[in-house]
Amino acid sequence: MSLRFIVKEDVKTAYSNVARVTHSFNDFTIDFGEVSPDQPSVAVVHTRIAMSPQQLREFVNMLQDTVDAYETSFGKIPKPPKPPAVKP
């Protein structure tokens, strides 16, 4: 079965430069947020997605396929440098 996606005109796009994944027996939760340079030890979560383990497995496979296709087209994605240590 092929799924057709309809994107509403008012759908919101959010930028994220940090994510956290937690899980229970029944589900996985992914928090997306932003860390700003002026507060490098604080992540502000703006979006939370929860999904079943089975749906997450499909999502992980889809992400890997997409990364593989990207790297085939544009080259290997470099690992980001380690961030500087955060001062308390």
FENZI-V918167 format. One record per helix or strand of 2 or more residues. SS is the DSSP state (h for helix, s for strand). FROM is the first residue (numbers start at 1). LEN is the number of residues. Records with the same first field share a line. If there is no record, write none. Layout:
SS = FROM-LEN  FROM-LEN
This chain:
s = 18-6  28-9  39-13
h = 53-22
